[in-house]
Amino acid sequence: MAFAARLKNRRQSISTIRGENGANHPSSCSCSPDKLQPDAMESRATSTKARLLLLLLLACTCGAVSPSSEAAEAKALLTWKSTLTFSDANASSPLSSWSPASFPCGSWSGVACNAAGRIAALTVPGAGVAGTLDALDFSALPALASLNLSGNHLAGAIPANVSLLASLASLDLSSNNLTGGIPAALGTLRGPRALVLRNNPLGGRIPGSLAKLAALRRLDLQAVRLVGTIPTELGRLRALTFLDLSRNSLSGELPPSFAGMAKMRELYLSRNNLSGVIPPDLFTSWPEVTLFFLHYNSFTGSIPPEIGKAGKLRFLALEANNLTGVIPAEIGSLTGLQFLDLGRNSLSGPIPASIGNLKLLVVMALSFNGLTGLVPPEIGSMSLLQNLDLNGNQLEGELPATISSLKDLYSLDFSNNKFTGTIPSIASKKLLSAAFANNSFLGSFPRTFCQIASLALLDLSSNQLSGELPNCLWDLEDLLFLDLSGNGFSGKVPSAGSANLSSLESLHLANNRLTGGFPTILKKCKQLIVLDIGGNHFSSQIPSWIGSSLPFLRILRLRSNSFSGSIPLQLSQLSHLQLLDLAANQFPGPIPQGLLANLTSMMKPQTEFNMTSLIHQQILHLDAQMNFVERIDVNWKMRSYTFLGTIALMIGIDLSGNSLSGEIPTELANLQGLRFLNLSRNHLSGHIPENIGDLKLLESLDCSWNELSGAIPSSISKLPSLSSLNLSNNNLSGEIPTGNQLQTLDDPSIYNNNSGLCGYPLVACSKGSSATVETRDTELETVYFYYSIIAGLVLGFWLWLGSLVFFKTWRTYVFCCVDRLLQDKIQRGEGRVYGCSWSRHSHPVSRQWDHDRFGFIMDTLTAIARRLASS
């Protein structure tokens, strides 16, 4: 074999080395100095030096790898390879170079050897390898110092015999499918410096035996489904500089022993269920700590003032805990801090002025707390700040003018506070997102935003801004989201002109005082997904180009304006439309036939579409701190709701408060994904379509204040999700259907002012009143069935009787047949014929009639027969 030849060549090379260093050197590689014979005897010193040189050469030679060790290592890897599969069957195997025909060192991919020719590193990350580690003989790899099999498809448990890797310094099995917990045997390894098992469904607890790894510097157990508490023993890892236990289900408090890990630099404990207070001595005992991530846990208490002693801290994330108290002024001592996130806690008090000392700060997120007071003007000295988030506090007063000094800002959020005054000038030309919503800002639209060409998101909603919107606003080519709703803006939206809003995806102008016709500027917004201009004074007709110019529109809200004219049939071209709200306008006439036929997004439930990710994916990927959620106001279940984020799942139609007439289109039943339907306060007539029961997801139905007549269709009781119904103030009649979900709607007012209605929850129907439409139809069918049978019998009888009257030949033949039949019965003395009994022993024949059954009929027939026979 080639491998055997390779070993033979290696032995020959070793023999050559030995021959070069002494002809009389024994081939047995003995290291005894007594066997060394020098070639010449010079001086004593020269002889000693030569002897030492030869000893050194022989020592190196004697350390050469034996052929059996090399073969065992190669065999161990080849045996393991034979049990593996690869994710891409069409691609060449990443381990194709592993072959018995070659030597591992220098020719096998992912294999590295040390100077002695022993395998020292096995590195096969992301190679699509699938299988287990069971067949890998770790005992055959005593020199292995680094094992990296990350990013593959390995399954099964981590074998306990991995502890046989006596030289192991680094173990990385991350991002596989390993299960079975972390083996306690890992604690018997001699000197590993890195243990990385992240992103495996291992489960179980952290074994306390890991504390025996005294030389361990990096321990990464992120997202391995750990439970239980953090062992106190981990505090004995004095050499540890990196600890990641994030994204597990760990609980309990941080062990006090953690303070003993004096070399700690990076701590990641986020997204667990850890509780208790943050130990203050961590910041005094860890002088080298740079990253401190405890976000998304349940820590309580205050932020310890000792935090100011962690002078090298660069990243501090305590978001989404239950922290209380104030932000300590000592935080201003962290002059190297670059990232600060204290959001989603219950912090109170003012923002300390010392925060202005954080000259290197890039991200500051203090959102959703209870902070009060003014924004300190010192904030303007943080010249490197890119993300400033103060959303959801109780801050008040005017914003400091020093904010205009922040020229590197990418994201700015002052929403949901109590700010007053005017919006300050923004100098940053890099700004992507600016949010000032739900405050009390005054003045006109800040023209400074028109000069920020990079602006992608602008939210000034729910303030007290006024005046006309400047034309320059519509020239922001990169603008994706614009919300100016809930202000006092007036005037007309400019016509298309030279404006370019080709990137705009969401536009909210609702609840202002805007006038004019339907904004023609929208004709250029080819990417528009959300359009909300309700609650203004827009008039005229909806243009027919809306169907072709806005092909991706999902939300169309035009309610509470003065739009008139027929509802354009072109709305049916909006195949992605899922919310159509035209309520409280002046639309006359019938609902156009075919309008609802092509609204394909309403024909099935929406479960996958994510409005936020779609509209803002171009923003959010730039900065994870820009937490923006799409919102819309909807009249649903007879109340006004504001839907946040989940509006993509809201599928409904609201045409209420118009002057629509005619019947409800039966094609409405094709919209299987519909969740609410409001047709109230119109002049609709006719019956409620029977197929309305096909809308299985319908939760709210309001057809009140119309001129609908007839019975309530029984199919309405088969709507499993119906929780809100209003059919009052119509001309409906008959009994209210019962059963299923309809029985839970026990408020009689939902049927008020329908004089012909009865049944639960109204007064019971009278005895004579028919039940439901279905019951009445069944009764009529039964009556008609019996009438048909009786009519058929009567007609058949008179046809038979007529044939006897008018056809003598037929009459004679029939009576002859009857006479023979009766004669035969008389002779045999059998049974009952036509209700009379015949007796063999009595003549003349006596008739015994069953007058209850056939007496009258037989007497009549006998009389007729005699008369006919005599004629």
VENDAQUI-V369197 format. One record per helix or strand of 2 or more residues. SS is the DSSP state (helix for helix, strand for strand). FROM is the first residue (numbers start at 0). LEN is the number of residues. If there is no record, write none. Layout:
{{SS/FROM/LEN} {SS/FROM/LEN}}
//
This chain:
{{helix/1/19} {helix/32/3} {helix/43/19} {helix/66/16} {strand/84/2} {helix/103/4} {strand/110/3} {strand/118/5} {strand/128/3} {helix/137/3} {strand/145/3} {strand/152/5} {helix/159/5} {strand/169/3} {strand/176/3} {helix/183/5} {strand/193/3} {helix/207/5} {strand/217/3} {strand/226/3} {helix/231/5} {strand/241/3} {strand/248/4} {helix/255/5} {strand/265/3} {strand/272/5} {helix/280/5} {strand/290/3} {strand/297/3} {helix/304/5} {strand/314/3} {helix/328/5} {strand/338/3} {strand/347/2} {helix/352/5} {strand/362/3} {strand/369/4} {helix/376/5} {strand/386/3} {strand/393/4} {helix/400/5} {strand/410/3} {strand/417/2} {strand/432/3} {helix/446/5} {strand/456/3} {strand/465/3} {helix/470/5} {strand/480/3} {strand/487/5} {strand/505/3} {strand/512/4} {helix/519/5} {strand/529/3} {strand/536/4} {helix/545/4} {strand/554/3} {strand/561/3} {helix/568/5} {strand/578/3} {strand/587/3} {helix/599/3} {helix/610/10} {strand/630/6} {strand/638/6} {helix/645/4} {strand/651/3} {strand/658/4} {helix/665/5} {strand/675/3} {strand/682/4} {helix/689/5} {strand/699/3} {strand/706/5} {helix/713/5} {strand/723/3} {strand/730/5} {helix/739/5} {helix/747/4} {strand/755/3} {helix/772/34} {helix/807/21} {strand/831/2} {strand/835/2} {helix/850/20}}
//
